[in-house]
């Protein structure tokens, strides 16, 4: 391999170029491609010269100005023409045609081929199915080949029917890392082949909510991946507003750790720690020691609280919680948890109570253990109503916050992970191939018995 060629909109043809104008460029390119097709069919060595003309940089302007994917190409001198005419080449996918003619990977992937995806079929129903690969729809889109993804507790809520915006036929998933496969013409911060972190929140960066940093309520995005558009539990995913919804990953980074930055780490940090206004010397209680709760415990330490109490019935998770900064762990829930917290705090209660489960009982625990002037930070996804005890809290001077993650802290957290200050990769307990994603859901859905926290799923796309 000697050249990396990219066809893209470019009106910078100089007077010294053989093709001086856009119309001539298009006409000559079309003729050259036609010649190349004929050469492939006839098995002649003119294919090399025809292809070389067809892909001249800065001379070919596509009608819509769309950037086309990058591909490596050999010099014509290195191309060996087919030994004999082979008419069987023509019915093959385009990529196979060009490889057979001696050009390595003229097209990086075959766009016509289907992909695998985990599809929501209705309450309690899911299946791994074949679907068409996503295509560029807007100039701001990117198509990302998924390298690693995961399952979120929110996906389980979807399967329970708790999220009515998700309809049957939707590809689930809103977390992952991958490699850019295609780009729309308006995307300039990335190039094809870049390794990227996919944010769970899609942001246009231009609407009134985005300008306030409230990306979760972007008027043109928000939480749409795996919700109102197809998500990341697939071979490929379309990312709208790629400029503001992807983050570059440097070479050598631990992609499994970075998958945790798609959602759970910024969620625990923003919705739990920052909304709860954790400060030095605070006593913090986190109800729920799942991935979100542990992410909140990890990032709470950035603000030096005096005490972090983790509450969960899963003793395996509580054992991990001590490694993540918990000073106290309570394996009881409900009335027992309230009594234990009050005993630990001298009947004072906690400064910050973080709800990280999303069920009525865990929210009730939080409102019963928060101290006067304290904060309740709800993080969990609730599918059922909860009772707010205002008859007790109205004079308690508490602050209650809710919210979907905005991911404005992702760049900060990314720096901390790359510097080794945070190690969210330790949350990963299980690994699966995409073909085994049904089993991955079974394991994640029975986390206590399986001793699971986060699972990593790798599509392992070839080609």
N, C-alpha and C positions, 0 to 999 in steps of 0.2 A: 504494500500500500504506500502510495506516495503523495496523493492529493486528497484533500477534503473539500468537496465542492458543495456550494449551497446556491440554489436558485432563489432569488428574492427580488422584490421590486427595486429598481435602480435606474434612474434616468440620467446617470452620470456618464453616458457613452461620450468619449472624446472624439475630436475630428480625426484623430489618428486611427480610430477603430474602423475595421472594414464595414461594420454595421453601424451607421451613424444615427439612425432615427428609430423611434419606437415601432412604427408600422413595419419598417424593413426588418427590424429585429424579430418581430412576431412572425412575419412571413417566412424569413429564412429559417427560423427555429422550427416552424411547422413543416417546412420542406425537408429539413434535416431529420426530424423525427420520422417522417414518412419513409425517407430513404433507409433509416435504421431499421424500421419494421420490415421493409422488403428484404434488407440484407439478412436479418435474422431468419426470415422464412426461407431464403435461398442458401443460407449457410455460407455467405461470401465474406471475405475479409474487409469489405467496405464498411461493415458495421462499426468498426473502430473509429474511422474518420467521421462517419455520420454522427455518431454519438458525441464525439468531441466538439463538433460544430453546434450540436443541439443544445449543449449545456454551457456555452460560453458565459462566463461571469460578466455582469453589468451590461450585457447586450440583450438579454431576454427579459421582457417586461410582460408579466401576466396581466390579463384583462382586469382582474380585481385587485391586483397588487398584493396577492397573498404570498406569504413566505412559505416555501416548500421545504420539506424535511431535508436535513443534511445527509450526505452519503459519501463513503469513500470511493475513489475510482482509480483504476490503473491507467498509466499512460498507454496510448495505442501500441507502442512498441512492445509492451509486455503482454498484449492480448493475443492469445492463440485462437484463431477462428475455428469453428467446427470442422472436423475432418471431412464431413459429407453433409449435403443438405438434409435437414431434419424438419419435416413439416409438422412433427408432433410438438414442436416448440410453441406454436401459436396458441393452442388452447390453454396452455399453462398460465398460472398467475404471472403478472408482470415481473415480479422479482425473479421467478424461476427462469423466465425468458432471458433476462439480461445476464444472470449468472451462467446460464448455458452458453451464452454468446461470449463469455470471457470477462465480463465486468462484475466485480464482486459487490453484491448487495446494492445494486443501483437503486432499488427501493428498499428501505429498511425493514418494512413489514408489509404483508399483503392485506390491504385495507378491506378486501372482500371477505376475509376469513372471520368466522364468529369468534367470540371470546366466552370465557366462563364467568359466571357471576352468581353470587348468593342472592336469591330473589325472595322477597316477602310476598306471600300468597294470601294473606289474610290472617286474622287473629289466630295465633298458635301454629301457623303453617309457614314453612320455608323450604326452599329447594335450591340445589346447585344446578343452574341451567345454562344453556348456550344462548347468547344474545348478540346482536350486531355490535361491532366495535363503535365507540362514540366517534363523532366527527366534529370538526370545527363548525360552529354555528355563528359565532360572532367574532369580530376582529380581535376582541380582548380575551379570547379563549386560549387554553392550552390543553393538549391531550397528553396525559401522563401515563407511562407504563408503570404499573404498581410493582414495587420491589418487596415491600413489607407492609402489612396492615394488621389490624387487630379488631377485637370485638369490645364494644362498650356496654356498660350497664344500660345505657339509653336504648341500645338495640334490643335488649331483653324487654324493656318497657314497651317498645314498638310491637314486639311479638305478643305481648299480653293485650294489645289493643289500646294501650294508654295514650297513644299519639295518633289522633284521627287524621292528621294531615298526611300521614304516610298511607298510600293506597296500594292495593294489590298490584304486583308487577314491578315494584320498586326494587332496585339493587340497593342493599343496605351498606352501611359503613361510612364513616366521616373522618377517619384517621389513616395516616400512612405516609410513607416516603416512596419516591420513585424517580424515574428518569423522564425528562421531557421528550416526547415523541413527535409532536407537531405543535406549531405556534400560529396564532392568528397574526395578521399583519400589524396590529396595534401594539403588540407585546415587544418591548425593546430591552427590558432588563434581564431577559433570559435568552438562551439559545438552545437549540435542539441538542440533546445529549447531556444537559445540565442535570445534576442530582438535586432534588428538591424535597423539602418538607411540605406536606399538604396541611393547611390549616383547616380545622373543623368548621371555621366560619369564613364565608365568602363575603368579601367587601369590595365595593366599587371604588371607595376612597373619595367619592365626589358628592354624595348626597348629604343632606343636613345631619343625619344621624352619624354618618361616617366622620364628618368634620368635627363632631363632638366626641369622637373616639368610641361611640356606641355601635361598633361594627356588627354586633349580634342583631341589630335592628336596621341594618342596611336596607334601604328602600329597593335595592336591586339585588339583594343577596341575603345575608344572614346565615342562619343554619338551614341550608338547603341540601347539602350533600347527604344522601341516604335518607332524605326527608321528602322534599318536593322534586328533587332531581336524583338521578342515579348516583350511587356512592362508590366507595373505594374497595369494597370486598369483591374485586373483579380483577381481570388482567389489565384493563385500561379504565381510565376515568377522565371525563371532561371537567376541567376546572374553569368556570367563568371568572372574569376579572383576575386573570392570573397575576398581574403586576402586584396586586395587594393581597393575594390569597395563597401565594407560594413563598417559601423562604429558601435561599440557596444553602446547600450543604457542602462544606469543604471536604476535600479528599481525605480519606482515612477515618472519617467520623463513624461512630458506632450507630448504625441505622436503627437498631432495635431500641436503643436509648432515646433516639430522636422521635420514634413513633409516639413515645409518651408525651412529646411536646405538641402533638397535633391537638390534644384535648385535655387529658387528665391533669397534667402539671399546671397549665395556665388556669384550668377550671378551679382546682383546689386553691391555687394562689389568689386568683382574682375574686372569685365568688365566696371563698372562705376566709382567707387571711386578710386581704385588702378590704373587702366589704365589712368584715368583722373588726377592722381597725386594731389588729393585734399590735401591741406595743411592748417595750421592755418591762419586765416585771409582772406581766399579766398571767392569770390562770386561764388556760384555754381547755375546753372540753370538746372533743370531736366524737360525735355519735355516728358510728359506722367506720370500720377499719378496712373497708374495701380500697380499691385503687385510688378513688377520689379522696377518701379520708386520709389515706397514707400520704398522698401528694400534699394535702393541706398540712399534715404534721411535718413533712419535710421542709416545706417552704415557710412555715410559721417560724422556724428557727432563725430565719433571716432577720427577725425582729426581736430576738432574745426574750421570749416569754419565760417566766420563772417556772411554769409548770404546764405540761401538756398531758391531758388525760384522754386516753382512747377507750371507747366503750363499744363492745361488740361481743356477740355470743360465740364467735368463731375463735377458739383458742389458738389455732395455727396462725391466724392473721395477727392476733395480739402479740404472739411471740416475735413476729417480724416488726411489729410496731415499736418495740423497744430499740431495735436497731435504727429506726427512723426518727428517734428523738423523743419518744413518749417517756415521760417520767413515771406515769402510773397507767396501769391497764385494768379495766373492769370487764369481767366476762359475764356480767349480768345485764339485763335490760329492764325497761319499764320501771316499776316501783323499786326494784332492787337497785337499779342504776341511780335513781334519784337519791335514795337513802345513802348509797355509797359515796356519791359526789358530795353531798352535804356533810358527811362525816369527814371526808378528806379536807374540806375547806372550812371547817369550824362553823358549819351551818350558814356560811356567807354566800355560797354559790360561786359561779365562775364569771369572769369578765367577758369572755367570748364563748358562745356555744355555737358550734358549727354542725349543722344537720347535713349528713352526707349519705343518706339512705333513700329517702323519698317515700316514706310510709307514715301514716298518722302517729304511730307510737313513738317513732324517733323524733318527730317534731314536738310532740307533747313533752318528751323528756327535756328537750332544749328549753322550752318555755318555763319549765318547772325548776331548772337549775341555774338560770341566768340571774346574776346579782342585780341590785338596783343600779341603774345607770349603765348596765351592760349591753352587749350586742348579741342578737341572734342572727346568724348568717345562714340562710337556707341555700343549700347547694343541690340537694336531691331533686330528682324528677318525680313529681307527684301526679299519680293517676287518679287519686281519690281525694275528696274534700278532707280538710283537717279542721279541728276546732281551735280557734284562737281565744284564749281565756282572758278577754279584755276586762272582765270583772275583777281580775287580780292584777293585771298588767297596766291598767290605765294610769295608775299613779306610780308606776315602777320606773319611769324614766328610761325605758329600754328603747333600743333601736332595732327594728327588724328589717333585714334586707333580703331581697330575692333577686334573681337575675340569671341570664344566660351569659356564658363566658364571651368576652369581647376579643380575646386573644391579643390585646395591645401589649401584653407583657412577653409575648413569645420571643421577640429579639433579645430581650434581657435574659430570659431563662435559657435561650440557646447559647448565649455567651457563657453562662454559668456552667452549663453541662459540658461544653467543649473545653472549658478550663478545669474540669474535674471537681468543681465545687458542689455540684449536684449530680447524683448518680441514679437517675430513674430507671435505668436498665435493670436494676435489681428487682424491679416489680415483675419482670417477665419470668413466668414459671413453666410455660408449655410452648411447644413449637409444632406447627402443622403446615402441610402443603395445602394449597387452595383446594385440591381435590378432596381433602379430608376436612373441609370446613364444617360439614354437618356434625362430625365428631367434635370439632373444636367448640361448637355451640353447646353440645351436650356437656362437655367438660366445664366450660365457663358458666353454664346455667346451674351446675351442681358444684359450685366452687368449694363449699365446705368439705364435702366428701372427697373431692379431687385435689384439694389443697391448691386451688388455682387463684391467681391474681390476674395478671394480664397474659394473654396468649398472643403469640406472633404467628401470622399466616403469610406464607410466601407463595405467590403464584408460580414462580419458577418458569417464566415465559422463555421459550427458546427462540433463537433467531435474532 
